[in-house]
Amino acid sequence: MVTPFPGGVGISGLRVYDWPAVDGVCGGSPHVHLACSECYYVIGGQGSVQTLTRRGFAETPLREGTVAWFTPGTIHRLVNDGDLRILVVMQNSGLPEAGDAVFTFPAGVLADAENYPARAQAGDEESARRRKDLAVEGFQELRRRVEAGEDSALDDFYRSAVRLKQDVLDAWEKRWRAGALASAERTGEQLNRLRDGDIGHLAEADVHVMRAEGPQRFGMCGRLDVHDPAEGSSPHD
């Protein structure tokens, strides 16, 4: 029996990009998640995460040992000040790596649903750099509007982001039901068994190892070692 990763979460090893963007800052591509929280555990290097919310712009320092997380709707951009390496924990069985992410491209690009997917893909370093620069361009404009007190700025972006993802919401729900929801329900079943003195599930104890899916990907914020918890894990050998 293949056992899913604990808690219905996803994990990735992230080495944040050290390429300077159009504004000269090294780091990742600004983006947002619509249904998932994200957590960083910094394992090396230093940097920060820039965020935009209704509270405005903020910059949170990241150093080895820092744990920081944020909820859906937090527009975020990782900044690499030197060899920033992070263990990323994602809500909902790694749903962000399955599509719950929208880049802060300029408004005209976000409104072009037909061509947005091609702009959002990155199969090599050149396309990843182009994608990042485009996202930073939109992020800077969005930050300017937020800091100028333009109340509609974030709502305009959120509405555009949601329109882009309407066609995949059913697939997201399927992944959530098979991952995070099923994990929570499994715990409820185990608690009921324990109340009845049933130790059956304890006899299924085992150790599992989940290896990275081949070479590092060009992720949203850096080079990723991706582990897909929706695919389960392989028994330890």
C-alpha positions in Angstrom: 0.0 0.0 0.0 1.4 3.4 -1.0 1.2 5.8 1.9 0.6 9.6 1.2 2.9 12.2 2.7 1.8 13.3 6.2 -0.9 15.8 6.6 -1.8 16.2 3.0 1.0 18.8 2.4 3.7 19.1 -0.3 7.4 19.8 0.1 10.0 21.2 -2.2 13.7 21.9 -1.8 14.3 25.4 -3.2 17.6 27.2 -4.2 16.4 30.7 -4.9 17.5 32.3 -8.2 20.6 34.5 -8.0 19.8 36.3 -11.3 19.2 40.0 -11.1 15.8 41.0 -12.4 14.9 44.2 -14.3 15.2 46.2 -11.1 18.6 44.8 -10.2 17.2 42.6 -7.3 18.2 38.9 -7.3 15.4 36.4 -6.5 12.2 34.8 -7.6 9.2 35.7 -9.7 6.4 37.5 -7.7 3.2 35.5 -7.6 0.1 34.6 -5.5 -1.7 31.4 -4.4 -5.5 31.5 -4.4 -6.3 28.5 -2.2 -3.1 27.5 -0.4 -0.9 28.7 2.5 2.9 28.4 2.0 5.6 28.0 4.6 9.4 28.6 4.4 12.0 27.0 6.6 15.3 28.5 5.7 18.1 26.0 5.7 20.9 28.3 4.5 22.0 31.7 3.1 20.1 34.9 3.6 17.5 37.1 1.9 14.0 38.2 2.4 10.4 37.8 1.2 8.6 40.9 -0.1 4.8 40.8 0.2 1.8 42.8 -0.8 -1.5 42.5 1.0 -4.2 44.9 2.2 -1.8 45.9 4.9 0.5 47.2 2.2 4.1 46.3 1.2 6.3 44.5 3.7 9.7 42.8 3.7 10.4 39.9 6.0 14.1 39.0 6.6 15.0 35.3 6.0 18.0 33.7 7.7 19.0 30.2 8.5 16.5 28.7 10.9 13.7 31.2 10.1 10.2 29.8 9.7 7.8 32.1 7.9 4.4 31.4 6.3 1.6 33.3 4.7 -2.0 32.7 3.7 -3.8 32.7 0.3 -3.9 36.1 -1.4 -0.4 37.2 -0.2 1.5 38.3 -3.2 5.1 37.4 -2.5 8.6 37.7 -4.0 11.7 36.0 -2.7 14.9 38.1 -2.6 18.3 36.3 -2.5 21.0 38.2 -0.7 23.4 35.2 -0.8 22.9 31.4 -1.4 19.3 31.5 0.0 18.1 27.9 0.3 14.6 27.0 1.6 12.5 23.9 2.5 9.1 24.9 1.2 6.0 23.3 2.8 2.8 23.8 0.7 -0.8 23.3 1.8 -3.2 20.9 0.0 -0.9 18.2 -1.2 1.4 20.5 -3.2 -1.5 22.1 -5.1 0.6 25.2 -5.9 2.9 23.0 -8.0 -0.2 21.7 -9.7 -1.4 25.1 -10.8 -2.4 27.2 -7.8 -0.2 30.1 -8.7 -0.7 33.3 -10.7 2.2 35.6 -11.6 2.0 39.3 -11.2 2.3 40.0 -14.9 1.1 43.4 -16.1 -2.7 43.8 -16.3 -2.8 43.4 -20.1 -1.0 40.1 -20.0 -3.3 38.8 -17.2 -6.3 39.8 -19.3 -5.1 37.6 -22.2 -6.2 34.2 -21.0 -5.2 32.6 -24.3 -1.6 33.5 -24.1 -1.0 33.7 -20.3 -0.2 30.0 -20.0 2.7 30.3 -22.5 4.1 33.3 -20.6 3.8 31.4 -17.3 5.8 28.4 -18.5 9.6 28.1 -18.1 11.5 25.1 -19.5 15.0 26.6 -19.5 16.9 29.5 -17.9 16.2 32.0 -20.7 12.4 31.5 -20.4 12.6 31.6 -16.6 14.4 34.9 -16.7 11.8 36.4 -19.1 9.0 35.2 -16.9 10.6 36.7 -13.8 11.2 40.1 -15.4 7.6 40.2 -16.7 6.3 39.3 -13.2 8.6 41.9 -11.5 7.3 44.6 -14.0 3.7 43.9 -12.9 4.7 43.6 -9.3 6.3 47.0 -9.3 3.2 48.6 -10.8 0.9 46.8 -8.4 3.1 47.9 -5.4 3.0 51.5 -6.7 -0.8 51.5 -6.8 -1.1 49.9 -3.4 1.3 52.4 -1.8 -0.5 55.2 -3.5 -3.6 54.1 -1.6 -5.5 52.9 -4.7 -8.1 50.7 -3.0 -9.0 48.7 -6.1 -5.4 47.6 -7.0 -5.4 44.3 -5.2 -9.0 43.5 -6.1 -8.3 44.1 -9.8 -5.4 41.7 -9.6 -7.3 39.0 -7.6 -10.2 39.1 -10.0 -7.9 38.7 -13.0 -6.1 35.8 -11.3 -9.4 34.0 -10.5 -10.6 34.3 -14.0 -7.5 32.7 -15.3 -8.0 29.6 -13.1 -11.8 29.0 -13.5 -11.3 26.0 -15.8 -9.0 24.1 -13.3 -10.9 24.5 -10.1 -12.5 21.1 -10.4 -9.1 19.5 -10.8 -7.9 21.4 -7.7 -10.8 20.1 -5.7 -10.1 16.5 -6.8 -6.5 16.8 -5.6 -7.6 18.4 -2.3 -10.2 15.6 -1.7 -7.6 12.9 -2.4 -4.9 14.6 -0.3 -5.6 17.0 2.5 -9.2 16.1 3.1 -8.6 12.4 2.9 -5.7 12.8 5.4 -7.9 14.6 7.9 -10.7 12.0 7.6 -8.2 9.2 8.0 -7.1 10.7 11.3 -10.7 10.9 12.4 -11.1 7.2 11.6 -8.0 6.3 13.6 -9.2 8.3 16.6 -12.5 6.4 16.6 -10.6 3.1 16.4 -8.4 4.1 19.4 -11.5 4.9 21.4 -12.7 1.4 20.7 -9.4 -0.1 21.6 -8.8 -1.1 18.0 -5.0 -1.2 17.2 -5.4 -2.5 13.7 -3.9 0.5 11.9 -0.8 0.4 14.1 0.1 -3.0 12.7 0.4 -1.3 9.3 3.4 0.8 10.5 6.1 1.2 7.9 8.9 3.6 6.8 8.6 5.4 3.4 11.0 7.5 1.3 9.9 10.0 -1.3 12.7 10.9 -3.8 12.8 14.0 -5.9 11.3 13.7 -9.4 14.5 13.8 -11.5 16.5 16.9 -12.2 15.7 20.3 -10.6 12.9 22.3 -12.3 12.9 26.0 -13.0 10.4 26.9 -10.4 8.6 30.2 -9.7 11.3 31.3 -7.2 14.3 29.2 -7.9 15.6 25.7 -8.8 13.3 23.1 -7.3 13.7 19.6 -6.0 10.1 18.6 -6.4 8.3 15.8 -4.5 4.7 15.1 -5.4 2.8 13.8 -2.4 -0.2 13.2 -4.6 1.7 10.4 -6.2 2.5 8.8 -2.8 5.9 7.5 -1.7 8.1 4.5 -2.3 8.8 2.0 0.4 12.2 2.4 2.1 14.7 -0.2 0.9 
